[in-house]
Amino acid sequence: MEDLKTSETWRVFRIQSELVEGFETLNDIGPAVSIFGSSRLGPGHKYYDDAVDVAKMLADDGFAIITGGGPGVMEGANKGAKKGKAHSVGLNIEIPSEQVPNQYQDISLSFRYFFIRKLMFIKYAIAYIIFPGGFGTMDELFEALTLAQTKRIKSFPIILYGSEYWKGLIDWMKSTLVANGTIERADFALFSIVDKPEEIRFLINEHFRVFGGIRPQGGAKNPPDS
């Protein structure tokens, strides 16, 4: 654990170094989709297997796939991307539990600071897909919703996967947050809930149809033969 009282100056340089490395490494990956989810849902679990399918589908469409680089749903998404035709990116974090980067990354970065890692997730993504997860997944979800609600980022799809998992949270938001006036019913338009991979493809294509933007030009990693 670093001593913040004696390392303030050096910490600035470490922050700067992580920012520069992230920008230089990810600058040319093209349109990307960030996929989040629990590190505890491994191979054979429905959401792990669905993450593989979703990531492969999007990678075949030419989207780079960005995850937190760890096990569970993150591994599933990187595995699917590796099977597809675009980059499989892992933004790993140095934490006391010693997260081990999964083996399915062709671009791998390691971060000491969560806020820089979170910046990279959102800077290079044209969509967020949120699989079931715990505190870390919720953190990414609500940060994206906050930035979208306050218009600090351009509108982009925020997609919750697995309606059964998210139902309790959505019901609570309606019965407590809306009822107390801390959010508005209109805020539910900031995100979508789906249960099938094909629904994600539809929502992303609809976003491009309505808002425009740079579409992927085939697979970035293994471009098709001309």
N, C-alpha and C positions, 0 to 999 in steps of 0.2 A: 504494500500500500504506500503510495507516494505521500510525502509530507508537503502539503500544499503551502504551509507557512514558509518553507525554505526553498521552494522550487517554482515560485510563480513565474519568473523570467523564463526558465527552461521549459515550463509548461506551454508558454506562448509559442515557442519554436516547435514543440511537438505537435501542437494543434495545426500550425502552419504547414508542417511537413505532411500530416495526414490529409489536409485539404488539397495540397498540390498533387500528392500521389493519387488521390481519388479522382481529381479532375483530369489529370493526364492519362490515367488508365482507362477511364470510362468515356472519355470524350468522343470516341469514334465507334461506340457499340451500336449506334442507331436507335430507333424506337425500341423501347423496352417495357416490360410489364414486371412489376414487383409483386411477388407472391409471399404471403406471410402465413404462419400457422405453427402449431405446437411442435416442440422438439420431442414430445413424449409419445407421439402417435406414429409407430414404426411400420415396416413392411407387413402387409396383410391387413392392416386397418383400412377401412373404407376411405377415410380422408387422405391417407398416404397414397393409396392406389389412384384415387381421383386426381390428386395433385400431379402424379406422373402423367396421367392422360391429358389434363389441362395444359401442362407445360409443353408436352410434345406437340399438341395441336397448335399452340401459339407459336412455338419455335418453328414448326413447319410453315406457318404463315409469315415467318421472317422476323418475329419479335425476339429480341434478346430477353432472357429470363433472369431476374435478379432475386436472390433470396438472402436470408441471414447466414447462409453457409453451413448451418449446423445439421443435426440429425432430424429425424421425424419428417414432418410435412416439408420442411426446407429441403431435406435430402431428396424426397420424392419429386419435388419441383425441379431440382437440379438434374436428377436422373432423367426426367422427361425431356428437359431441354437438351441434354447430352444425346438423347436418341433422335432429336429433331435436327433442324437445319440452321440454328442460330446459336449465339453465345450463351453459355451457362455461367452466370456470375454469382459468386458468393461473397457477401460482405460480412466477414467474420468479426467477432467481438472478443476481446480479452476480458474474461470474467473469472472470478475465483473458482467456479466449477470447471474451468478449463475446457471450454467447448472445443471439440475436435472438428476441424473442417471436414465436411463429407468429401467423398472421392469423385464426385461428379461435376466438379467445377473446372472450366478451362480458363476462367479469369478469377483469381482469388485475391482479395484484399483483407488485411487485418487491421482493425481499429481498436484504439485504446479508449476513445471517447464516443459514447452513445450518440451525442448530438451531431457529430460529424457523419457517423454512419447513417443516421436518419436523414440527414441532408442529401446524401448520395442516393438513398432509396427514392426520394421524391423528386430530385432534380432530373433524373434520367428516365423516369417512368411516365408512360402515357396512360397507365391504369394501375390501380391497386386491386389485388384479389386477396381477400382475407378469409383464409380457412379457419376452422375452429382452433382456438389456442387459449393461452393463459394471459398473464399480466403483460408480457412483452407484446403479444399480438394485439391486445386491447390498447396498449400505448400507441402502437402504429396506427390503429384504426381511428382512435379519437384525435390524434394529432392531425391526420389527414382531414377528418371531418371539420376540425376547428379551422384549419387553413382554408378549406373550401367555403365554409360558412362565412368567414370574415373576408373572403375574396383575396386572400394573400397568395393564392395560386390560381392558375387558370382552371376552369372546370375540366375535370376528367373523371372517368368511371371509377367509383369505389364500390366494389362488388363483394358482398358477403356470400360465402359458399356454405350451404347446408342450413336450410330454413329451420329444421328441427333444433339444431344447436343454438341458433340465434333467437329463437322465438321468445324465450324468457326475458332476454335483454330488451328486445323490441317492445314487448308488452309492458315492461317496467318503464321504459322511456315514455310510452304513451300515457300510462296511468299515473306516473309521478312527475316526470319532467314537464310534459305538456300541461298536465293538470295544474302544476304550480307556476306555469308561465316562464320556466327557465329555458325552454326551447319552444319553437313554433311547429305546428303540424307541417308547414312548408319545408322544414328542415329534413323531413324524411325523403324528400326528393334528392337529397345529396348522395344517397346510396341506393343500391339495388340488392335484392336477395335472390339467389338462384340455387338450383339443385342439380343442374346438368351442365357438363362442359360446353355443349353447343350454345347454351344461353349466354355464356361469357363471350364467345365469338360474336354473337348477334349484337350484344350491347356495345362491344368495342367498335364494330362496324357502323352501328348507328351513331356512335359518338363522332366518328370520322365524317359520316354523311351530314350531320348537323353542324359540327364545328370546324370541319376541315383538319388540316395538319399534315405532317410528313408521314406517309405510310411506308412500311418496310418494303424494300425492293428484293423480295425473295429471301432465301436464307443467307444470313450474313456470314456464317461459318463455312458452309458448304454450298456455294451458289450453284443453281442448276446449270446443266450444260446448255450452251447456246445452240 
